[in-house]
Amino acid sequence: MKVKKYLSLVVVLALFLTSLVGCGKSTSNVDGKEGETAQQEIDSEQYLNLVMVAEPSTLDPSKGSDSYSNGVLNNVLEPLTRLEEDKDLKNVLAPAGAESWEHNDDGTVWTFKIREAKWSDGEPVKAQDYEYGIKRSLAQDTAAPYAYLLAPIKNAEKVNSGELSVDELGVKSLDDRTLEITLESPTPYFLQLTYQRVMLPQRKDIVEKNGDRYGAELDTMVYNGPFIVSTWEHNSEIVLAKNDNYWDKDTVKLNSINVKILNDENAIYNSLSNGSIDVTGVGKPEWIDRFDQNKDLEHDEVVNPQTFFEFFNTKDKLFSNANVRKAFALAIDREELSNVIFHGINIPAYGWVAPSVFVEDEEYRSVVEEPLKKLAEENEDPKALLIKGLEELGRDNDPSKLTVKMTLGSTDQWFRTYGEYIQQMYSKNLGVNFEVEFVEWPVFSSMVEKGDFQIGYMSWGAEFNDPISLLSLLKSDSGAIQTSWENEKYDELINLAAKEMDSKKRLEYYAEAEKILLYDEAVLAPIVYPRSNVFRYKYVHDLGVTPFGTAGYKYGFTQGR
């Protein structure tokens, strides 16, 4: 199952402004999840005013791929599980649509007990709704962009390719409250998929009644999450209201969430400044400094599980050589780029797997050294590596006679500034003639698809909380990042890790694979890990702060507005 998804830096930077998945951590004595003796102290009117920078593409769980729609879906549909946070802000997998689950001895058959619950129209939530949602996400004619996440399910790839019918997928309802999922093989990260949008429940009668309109208009949907969509004025506003039919409605304190759709940064920041909105992400240093001076605001920094990176076309004659790739990977001054181009907000990246990604209880980056750091320590002069690579290729070893081109997928000013800076860096540190080509994103995607480039640039984030979410993208059968690189040992390590239930052994496989990718082969050149700066008024409590969390606004409340 090949995945082909690109995320331009323009989109990524926009996402920093805000996300419908709230950020913040409680500093109140009120326990937002239990709300015991202090519950009477919370505000009598419970609402939030928020902002999104773009319209959700669709609220169809199978067909959506943007973060805006995902943020809404986290709040209006109930996944099998939710990834919540404990008091130490550690992610905890919690029962949601499934009240419990178990698996057989080898972990290939999972059985979920669906809790008694109702849809917003009063109909009971059934195991068949989860079965239908999963099967619809994998059906070939749905063309779900995230169908590949379900690859561990038995026959998923064959169903998605049309080779088998959805009836042969390893998902079935044993009765109205029992869902059974059979996997191709033991999959240690399978539970991390149970809160993804492609596994959300869907009502077959509602989908079939509305056809292509499903998820596109307010009157085409029903909900079984903490909230419903009560208003949807396209490109203007979305309002969520408390779902009175929600199984855990007594826990939900917010009655409404008013989300303005606004894409002007200064307008968003002014809205936070004057109190028109309660929470937002901030991407400009001058505004971060200003909001840090506001005693009414809390500031949360979150390192996103995402990497901005250059990637090399290994079929290009020059970049077919590993030492040439290493030279270009090391010639980047990441600290300087982070401070100058990214205004000191983002973190220099020397690894492929970003921070915030865990292997069970251990954060990967805290226990595995970033491979490019070791490579840099051993090669202080990247130009020497370039000369060595040129000699290995049988070419003139004078870098000044070499012309190299980077292609960037945007023509806006930020990209031009970035391109000029990189051009100066490579010319200075490697002595090459370096050119930068600016094209619109669709053109860039087409060029990369055809292999018509030398160096490209983009960003990728982990879809779920396990290193394989990022490392599997470079397998030879992936097609996700078009480097044309293939390595049997790398593929073997990722395949072993995908089935290894021992977390320490799995960590060893991941570390060895990442070493091959960056230290041995330098297929990619990570640049920075993005960091979000989120500001919220101090009266806002118990919104999720971890990047993978899916609690949404379920536990949120205000006190002292």
C-alpha positions as CSV (number, residue, x, y, z in Angstrom):
1,M,0.0,0.0,0.0
2,K,1.8,3.1,-1.2
3,V,1.2,6.4,0.4
4,K,1.8,9.6,-1.5
5,K,1.3,12.7,0.7
6,Y,3.3,15.9,0.7
7,L,3.0,18.7,3.1
8,S,4.3,22.1,2.1
9,L,6.0,24.3,4.5
10,V,3.5,27.0,3.8
11,V,0.8,24.8,5.2
12,V,2.9,23.7,8.2
13,L,3.6,27.3,9.2
14,A,0.0,28.1,8.9
15,L,-0.8,25.3,11.3
16,F,1.3,26.8,13.9
17,L,-1.2,29.7,14.2
18,T,-3.8,27.5,15.8
19,S,-5.4,24.1,15.9
20,L,-8.8,23.1,16.9
21,V,-7.2,20.6,19.2
22,G,-6.7,22.9,22.2
23,C,-3.4,23.4,23.9
24,G,-3.0,24.3,27.6
25,K,-2.5,22.8,30.9
26,S,-4.5,23.3,34.1
27,T,-3.0,25.4,36.9
28,S,-6.3,25.5,38.8
29,N,-7.1,23.6,41.9
30,V,-10.2,22.4,40.2
31,D,-9.8,18.9,38.8
32,G,-11.2,19.3,35.3
33,K,-11.7,15.5,34.8
34,E,-13.3,14.8,38.2
35,G,-14.7,18.2,39.1
36,E,-15.6,17.2,42.7
37,T,-15.9,19.7,45.5
38,A,-14.7,22.7,43.5
39,Q,-17.0,22.2,40.6
40,Q,-19.3,25.0,41.9
41,E,-16.4,27.4,41.5
42,I,-16.3,27.2,37.7
43,D,-17.9,29.8,35.5
44,S,-21.7,29.6,35.2
45,E,-21.4,30.2,31.5
46,Q,-19.1,27.6,29.9
47,Y,-17.9,28.5,26.4
48,L,-14.7,29.0,24.5
49,N,-13.9,31.4,21.6
50,L,-11.3,30.1,19.3
51,V,-10.0,30.5,15.7
52,M,-9.0,28.3,12.8
53,V,-7.0,29.6,9.9
54,A,-8.8,27.5,7.3
55,E,-12.0,25.8,6.5
56,P,-12.2,22.0,7.2
57,S,-12.0,20.2,3.8
58,T,-14.7,17.8,4.9
59,L,-16.1,16.2,8.0
60,D,-16.2,12.8,6.3
61,P,-13.9,10.8,8.5
62,S,-12.7,8.6,5.6
63,K,-12.1,11.3,3.1
64,G,-10.6,14.2,5.1
65,S,-6.8,14.7,5.4
66,D,-6.3,18.2,6.9
67,S,-5.8,19.0,10.6
68,Y,-8.7,21.3,10.8
69,S,-11.3,18.6,10.0
70,N,-9.4,16.2,12.3
71,G,-9.7,18.7,15.1
72,V,-13.5,18.9,14.7
73,L,-13.8,15.1,14.4
74,N,-11.9,14.6,17.6
75,N,-14.7,16.4,19.4
76,V,-17.8,15.2,17.6
77,L,-17.1,11.5,17.0
78,E,-16.1,8.9,19.6
79,P,-13.1,6.7,18.6
80,L,-12.6,3.3,20.1
81,T,-10.0,4.8,22.4
82,R,-8.8,8.3,23.3
83,L,-5.2,9.3,23.9
84,E,-5.5,11.5,27.0
85,E,-3.1,13.0,29.5
86,D,-2.4,12.3,33.1
87,K,-1.4,14.8,35.7
88,D,2.2,14.7,34.5
89,L,1.2,15.3,30.9
90,K,2.0,11.8,29.9
91,N,-0.2,10.3,27.3
92,V,-2.5,7.5,28.5
93,L,-4.7,5.4,26.3
94,A,-8.2,5.6,27.7
95,P,-11.4,3.7,26.9
96,A,-13.8,5.7,24.7
97,G,-16.3,4.1,22.3
98,A,-14.9,0.8,23.5
99,E,-15.2,0.3,27.3
100,S,-12.7,-2.6,27.2
101,W,-10.6,-4.7,24.9
102,E,-8.5,-7.8,24.9
103,H,-6.3,-9.8,22.4
104,N,-5.3,-13.4,21.9
105,D,-2.0,-14.8,22.9
106,D,0.0,-13.7,19.9
107,G,-1.7,-10.3,19.6
108,T,-3.3,-10.9,16.1
109,V,-6.9,-10.9,17.2
110,W,-8.3,-8.0,19.1
111,T,-11.8,-7.9,20.6
112,F,-13.4,-4.6,21.6
113,K,-16.5,-4.3,23.8
114,I,-18.5,-1.4,22.6
115,R,-20.1,0.6,25.4
116,E,-23.8,1.4,25.5
117,A,-24.2,4.8,23.9
118,K,-26.4,6.8,21.6
119,W,-25.9,8.9,18.5
120,S,-27.1,12.5,18.6
121,D,-30.4,11.5,16.8
122,G,-31.1,8.9,19.6
123,E,-30.1,5.8,17.7
124,P,-27.9,3.3,19.6
125,V,-24.2,3.2,18.7
126,K,-23.3,-0.3,17.5
127,A,-20.2,-2.3,16.8
128,Q,-21.4,-2.4,13.2
129,D,-20.9,1.4,13.0
130,Y,-17.2,1.0,13.8
131,E,-17.0,-1.9,11.4
132,Y,-18.6,0.1,8.6
133,G,-16.3,3.1,9.2
134,I,-13.2,1.0,9.0
135,K,-14.3,-0.9,5.9
136,R,-15.4,2.3,4.2
137,S,-12.0,3.9,4.9
138,L,-10.3,0.9,3.2
139,A,-12.7,0.5,0.3
140,Q,-10.9,1.3,-3.0
141,D,-13.7,3.6,-4.3
142,T,-13.6,5.8,-1.1
143,A,-10.0,6.8,-1.9
144,A,-9.3,7.6,1.8
145,P,-5.9,9.4,2.0
146,Y,-5.1,7.8,5.3
147,A,-6.2,4.3,4.4
148,Y,-2.5,3.2,4.6
149,L,-2.6,3.5,8.4
150,L,-4.8,0.5,8.5
151,A,-2.3,-1.8,6.7
152,P,-1.8,-4.0,9.8
153,I,-5.4,-5.3,9.5
154,K,-5.7,-8.6,7.7
155,N,-6.2,-8.2,4.0
156,A,-6.2,-4.4,4.2
157,E,-3.8,-3.9,1.4
158,K,-5.6,-6.2,-0.9
159,V,-9.0,-4.6,-0.1
160,N,-7.6,-1.2,-0.6
161,S,-6.1,-2.1,-4.0
162,G,-9.4,-3.7,-5.1
163,E,-8.0,-7.2,-5.2
164,L,-10.4,-8.4,-2.5
165,S,-13.8,-7.1,-1.4
166,V,-14.3,-5.3,1.9
167,D,-16.2,-8.4,3.2
168,E,-12.8,-10.2,3.3
169,L,-11.3,-7.5,5.6
170,G,-10.3,-8.7,9.0
171,V,-13.0,-6.6,10.7
172,K,-16.3,-8.0,11.8
173,S,-19.1,-7.4,14.4
174,L,-19.8,-10.5,16.5
175,D,-22.9,-8.8,17.8
176,D,-24.1,-5.2,18.4
177,R,-21.6,-4.6,21.2
178,T,-18.6,-6.7,20.1
179,L,-16.1,-5.8,17.4
180,E,-13.4,-8.2,16.4
181,I,-10.3,-7.0,14.4
182,T,-7.8,-9.6,13.0
183,L,-4.3,-8.4,12.1
184,E,-1.9,-9.8,9.5
185,S,0.7,-10.3,12.2
186,P,1.4,-9.0,15.7
187,T,1.5,-5.2,15.6
188,P,2.9,-3.5,18.7
189,Y,1.5,-0.1,17.8
190,F,-2.0,-1.3,16.8
191,L,-3.7,0.5,19.7
192,Q,-2.2,3.8,18.5
193,L,-4.3,3.4,15.4
194,T,-7.6,3.0,17.3
195,Y,-8.1,6.8,17.8
196,Q,-7.3,7.7,14.1
197,R,-10.0,9.2,11.9
198,V,-10.0,6.2,9.6
199,M,-11.3,4.1,12.5
200,L,-14.0,6.4,13.6
201,P,-17.6,5.1,13.6
202,Q,-19.9,6.0,10.7
203,R,-23.6,5.3,10.3
204,K,-24.2,3.4,7.0
205,D,-27.8,4.8,6.7
206,I,-26.6,8.4,7.0
207,V,-23.7,7.9,4.6
208,E,-25.8,6.2,1.9
209,K,-28.6,8.7,2.3
210,N,-26.4,11.8,1.7
211,G,-23.9,10.3,-0.8
212,D,-21.2,12.8,-1.8
213,R,-22.8,15.5,0.5
214,Y,-21.9,13.4,3.5
215,G,-19.5,15.5,5.7
216,A,-19.8,18.6,3.6
217,E,-22.9,20.1,5.1
218,L,-24.4,20.4,8.6
219,D,-27.5,18.4,7.8
220,T,-25.6,15.3,6.6
221,M,-24.1,14.2,9.8
222,V,-24.8,12.6,13.2
223,Y,-22.5,12.6,16.1
224,N,-21.6,10.3,19.1
225,G,-18.8,12.4,20.6
226,P,-18.8,15.0,23.4
227,F,-20.1,17.7,21.1
228,I,-22.2,18.2,18.0
229,V,-21.7,20.7,15.2
230,S,-24.5,23.2,15.7
231,T,-23.5,25.8,13.2
232,W,-21.3,25.7,10.1
233,E,-21.1,28.9,8.1
234,H,-18.5,28.0,5.5
235,N,-15.3,30.0,5.6
236,S,-16.7,32.0,8.5
237,E,-17.6,30.1,11.7
238,I,-18.1,26.7,13.2
239,V,-19.9,26.3,16.5
240,L,-19.8,23.1,18.6
241,A,-22.5,22.5,21.2
242,K,-22.5,20.0,24.1
243,N,-24.0,16.6,23.0
244,D,-26.8,15.7,25.4
245,N,-26.8,12.2,24.1
246,Y,-23.1,11.6,24.8
247,W,-22.4,8.6,27.1
248,D,-20.1,10.7,29.4
249,K,-22.0,14.0,29.2
250,D,-21.7,14.7,32.9
251,T,-18.0,15.0,32.5
252,V,-18.3,17.6,29.7
253,K,-18.5,21.1,31.2
254,L,-18.3,23.3,28.1
255,N,-21.7,24.1,26.5
256,S,-20.4,25.7,23.4
257,I,-17.2,26.3,21.4
258,N,-17.3,29.1,18.9
259,V,-14.6,28.8,16.2
260,K,-14.0,31.7,13.9
261,I,-12.3,31.0,10.6
262,L,-9.7,33.7,10.2
263,N,-6.4,33.5,8.2
264,D,-4.9,36.9,8.9
265,E,-2.1,36.5,11.5
266,N,-2.3,40.0,12.8
267,A,-6.1,39.9,13.1
268,I,-5.8,36.6,15.1
269,Y,-3.1,38.0,17.4
270,N,-5.2,41.2,18.0
271,S,-8.2,39.1,18.8
272,L,-6.2,37.3,21.5
273,S,-4.8,40.6,22.7
274,N,-8.3,42.1,23.1
275,G,-9.9,38.9,24.6
276,S,-12.1,38.1,21.6
277,I,-10.5,34.6,21.5
278,D,-9.3,32.5,24.4
279,V,-6.5,30.4,23.0
280,T,-4.3,30.5,19.9
281,G,-0.9,29.5,18.6
282,V,1.6,32.3,17.9
283,G,4.3,32.1,15.2
284,K,5.8,35.6,15.2
285,P,8.6,36.4,17.6
286,E,7.5,40.0,18.2
287,W,4.0,38.7,19.2
288,I,5.4,36.0,21.4
289,D,7.5,38.6,23.2
290,R,4.4,40.8,23.6
291,F,2.2,38.0,24.9
292,D,4.8,36.9,27.3
293,Q,4.5,40.3,29.0
294,N,0.7,39.8,29.4
295,K,0.1,38.6,33.0
296,D,-3.3,37.3,32.0
297,L,-1.9,34.7,29.6
298,E,-0.2,31.3,30.0
299,H,2.4,30.3,27.5
300,D,2.9,26.7,26.6
301,E,5.7,25.5,24.3
302,V,5.2,22.2,22.5
303,V,7.8,20.5,20.3
304,N,5.8,18.9,17.5
305,P,6.5,15.3,16.3
306,Q,7.5,16.7,12.9
307,T,10.6,17.3,10.9
308,F,11.5,19.9,8.2
309,F,14.0,18.4,5.8
310,E,15.8,18.3,2.5
311,F,15.8,15.1,0.5
312,F,18.1,14.0,-2.2
313,N,17.3,12.3,-5.5
314,T,19.5,9.2,-5.3
315,K,18.9,8.5,-9.0
316,D,20.6,11.8,-9.9
317,K,24.2,11.0,-11.0
318,L,25.7,13.3,-8.4
319,F,23.5,12.4,-5.5
320,S,23.8,8.7,-6.2
321,N,27.0,8.9,-4.1
322,A,26.6,8.7,-0.3
323,N,29.6,10.9,0.5
324,V,28.2,13.7,-1.7
325,R,24.9,13.4,0.1
326,K,26.7,13.5,3.5
327,A,28.6,16.6,2.4
328,F,25.3,18.4,1.6
329,A,23.7,17.2,4.8
330,L,26.5,18.5,7.0
331,A,27.1,21.8,5.2
332,I,23.9,23.2,6.7
333,D,24.4,25.3,9.8
334,R,21.2,24.3,11.6
335,E,21.7,26.5,14.6
336,E,22.1,29.5,12.3
337,L,19.1,28.6,10.2
338,S,17.0,28.1,13.4
339,N,17.9,31.4,14.8
340,V,17.8,33.5,11.6
341,I,15.2,31.9,9.3
342,F,13.0,30.4,12.0
343,H,13.5,33.3,14.5
344,G,14.8,31.0,17.2
345,I,11.4,29.2,17.6
346,N,12.3,25.9,16.0
347,I,14.9,23.3,17.2
348,P,17.9,22.3,15.1
349,A,17.3,18.7,13.8
350,Y,20.0,16.1,13.5
351,G,17.7,13.1,13.4
352,W,14.8,11.9,11.4
353,V,12.5,10.9,14.2
354,A,11.3,14.1,15.9
355,P,11.0,14.7,19.6
356,S,7.7,13.8,21.3
357,V,7.6,10.4,19.7
358,F,7.7,7.5,22.1
359,V,8.4,3.8,22.1
360,E,6.0,2.8,24.8
361,D,7.2,4.7,28.0
362,E,10.5,6.1,26.5
363,E,10.8,9.1,24.3
364,Y,12.8,8.0,21.4
365,R,15.0,11.1,21.0
366,S,15.9,11.0,24.7
367,V,17.5,7.6,24.4
368,V,18.8,7.5,20.8
369,E,21.5,9.9,19.7
370,E,20.8,11.9,16.6
371,P,22.8,10.3,13.8
372,L,23.9,13.5,12.1
373,K,25.6,14.7,15.3
374,K,28.0,11.8,15.2
375,L,28.5,12.2,11.5
376,A,29.4,15.9,12.0
377,E,31.8,15.1,14.9
378,E,33.7,12.7,12.6
379,N,33.7,15.0,9.6
380,E,34.5,18.6,10.5
381,D,35.0,19.6,6.9
382,P,32.0,18.7,4.7
383,K,33.9,19.9,1.6
384,A,36.4,17.0,2.1
385,L,33.4,14.6,1.9
386,L,32.2,16.2,-1.3
387,I,35.7,15.9,-2.9
388,K,35.9,12.3,-1.9
389,G,32.5,11.6,-3.4
390,L,33.4,13.3,-6.6
391,E,36.5,11.2,-6.9
392,E,34.5,8.0,-6.2
393,L,32.2,9.1,-9.1
394,G,35.2,9.6,-11.4
395,R,34.4,13.3,-11.8
396,D,36.5,16.5,-11.5
397,N,37.1,16.9,-7.8
398,D,37.0,20.8,-7.9
399,P,33.7,21.8,-6.2
400,S,33.8,25.2,-7.9
401,K,33.1,23.5,-11.2
402,L,30.0,21.9,-9.8
403,T,26.5,23.3,-10.3
404,V,23.7,22.0,-8.0
405,K,20.0,22.9,-7.9
406,M,17.5,22.9,-5.2
407,T,13.8,23.0,-6.0
408,L,11.4,24.6,-3.6
409,G,7.6,24.1,-3.7
410,S,6.5,27.7,-3.3
411,T,7.1,31.2,-4.7
412,D,6.3,33.2,-1.6
413,Q,8.7,35.5,0.1
414,W,9.5,33.2,3.0
415,F,10.7,30.5,0.7
416,R,12.7,33.0,-1.3
417,T,14.4,34.1,1.8
418,Y,15.1,30.5,2.9
419,G,16.4,29.6,-0.6
420,E,18.8,32.6,-0.7
421,Y,20.1,31.7,2.8
422,I,20.7,28.0,1.8
423,Q,22.3,29.1,-1.4
424,Q,24.8,31.3,0.5
425,M,25.4,28.5,3.0
426,Y,26.2,25.8,0.4
427,S,28.3,28.2,-1.7
428,K,30.4,29.2,1.3
429,N,30.7,25.7,3.0
430,L,31.1,23.6,-0.1
431,G,32.4,26.0,-2.7
432,V,29.8,24.9,-5.3
433,N,27.7,26.9,-7.7
434,F,24.3,26.5,-6.0
435,E,21.0,27.4,-7.7
436,V,17.5,27.6,-6.2
437,E,14.4,27.0,-8.3
438,F,11.0,28.3,-7.1
439,V,7.8,26.6,-8.4
440,E,4.2,26.3,-7.2
441,W,3.4,23.4,-5.0
442,P,1.5,21.3,-7.7
443,V,4.4,21.7,-10.1
444,F,6.9,20.7,-7.3
445,S,4.9,17.6,-6.5
446,S,4.8,16.6,-10.2
447,M,8.6,17.2,-10.6
448,V,9.3,15.1,-7.5
449,E,7.0,12.4,-8.7
450,K,8.9,12.2,-12.0
451,G,12.4,12.4,-10.3
452,D,13.0,15.7,-12.0
453,F,15.0,17.3,-9.2
454,Q,18.3,17.1,-7.3
455,I,17.4,18.4,-3.9
456,G,13.8,18.9,-2.6
457,Y,12.5,20.4,0.6
458,M,9.4,19.7,2.7
459,S,8.0,18.6,6.0
460,W,6.5,15.5,7.5
461,G,4.9,14.7,10.8
462,A,4.2,11.5,12.6
463,E,0.6,10.2,12.2
464,F,0.7,8.2,15.4
465,N,2.9,7.9,18.5
466,D,5.6,5.4,17.4
467,P,8.8,6.0,15.4
468,I,7.7,3.6,12.7
469,S,5.2,6.3,11.6
470,L,8.2,8.2,10.3
471,L,10.7,5.5,9.6
472,S,8.4,3.4,7.5
473,L,8.1,6.3,5.0
474,L,11.6,5.5,3.7
475,K,11.0,1.8,3.0
476,S,11.5,0.9,-0.6
477,D,7.8,0.1,-1.1
478,S,6.5,3.3,0.5
479,G,6.6,5.9,-2.2
480,A,6.0,8.6,0.4
481,I,9.2,10.5,0.0
482,Q,10.6,10.3,-3.5
483,T,14.3,9.7,-3.0
484,S,14.4,6.5,-5.1
485,W,16.5,5.1,-2.3
486,E,16.3,1.4,-1.5
487,N,18.1,-0.6,1.1
488,E,17.3,-4.2,2.0
489,K,18.8,-4.0,5.5
490,Y,16.7,-0.9,6.2
491,D,13.5,-2.6,5.0
492,E,14.3,-5.7,7.0
493,L,14.7,-3.7,10.2
494,I,11.5,-1.8,9.7
495,N,9.6,-5.1,9.0
496,L,11.1,-6.7,12.1
497,A,10.2,-3.7,14.2
498,A,6.6,-3.7,12.9
499,K,6.1,-7.2,14.5
500,E,8.4,-6.9,17.5
501,M,6.3,-6.8,20.8
502,D,9.4,-6.3,23.0
503,S,9.8,-2.5,23.2
504,K,13.5,-2.6,23.9
505,K,14.3,-4.8,20.9
506,R,12.0,-2.7,18.8
507,L,14.0,0.4,19.9
508,E,17.2,-1.3,18.8
509,Y,15.7,-1.9,15.3
510,Y,14.6,1.7,15.0
511,A,17.9,3.1,16.1
512,E,19.8,0.9,13.7
513,A,17.5,1.8,10.8
514,E,17.8,5.6,11.5
515,K,21.6,5.2,11.6
516,I,21.5,3.6,8.1
517,L,19.2,6.4,6.9
518,L,21.2,9.3,8.0
519,Y,24.7,8.3,9.2
520,D,25.5,5.6,6.6
521,E,23.5,6.9,3.6
522,A,22.4,10.5,4.3
523,V,19.3,10.1,2.2
524,L,17.7,13.0,4.0
525,A,19.0,16.2,5.6
526,P,16.8,17.1,8.6
527,I,16.8,20.9,9.2
528,V,14.6,21.7,12.2
529,Y,11.9,20.3,14.5
530,P,9.0,22.8,14.7
531,R,7.9,24.2,18.0
532,S,4.5,25.6,18.7
533,N,3.9,28.5,21.1
534,V,0.4,28.5,22.4
535,F,-1.1,31.3,24.5
536,R,-4.3,30.9,26.5
537,Y,-6.0,33.0,29.1
538,K,-5.5,31.8,32.6
539,Y,-9.2,31.1,33.1
540,V,-9.0,28.3,30.5
541,H,-8.3,24.9,32.0
542,D,-7.7,21.3,31.1
543,L,-7.3,21.4,27.4
544,G,-4.9,18.9,25.9
545,V,-1.3,20.0,25.5
546,T,0.5,16.9,24.1
547,P,0.8,16.8,20.3
548,F,-0.7,13.3,19.9
549,G,-3.5,13.8,22.4
550,T,-7.1,13.3,21.2
551,A,-9.1,14.4,24.3
552,G,-10.1,17.5,22.4
553,Y,-12.3,19.8,24.5
554,K,-14.0,17.0,26.5
555,Y,-12.4,18.0,29.8
556,G,-12.1,21.8,29.2
557,F,-13.7,24.4,31.3
558,T,-13.3,28.1,32.3
559,Q,-13.0,29.5,35.8
560,G,-12.7,33.2,36.5
561,R,-13.4,34.6,33.0
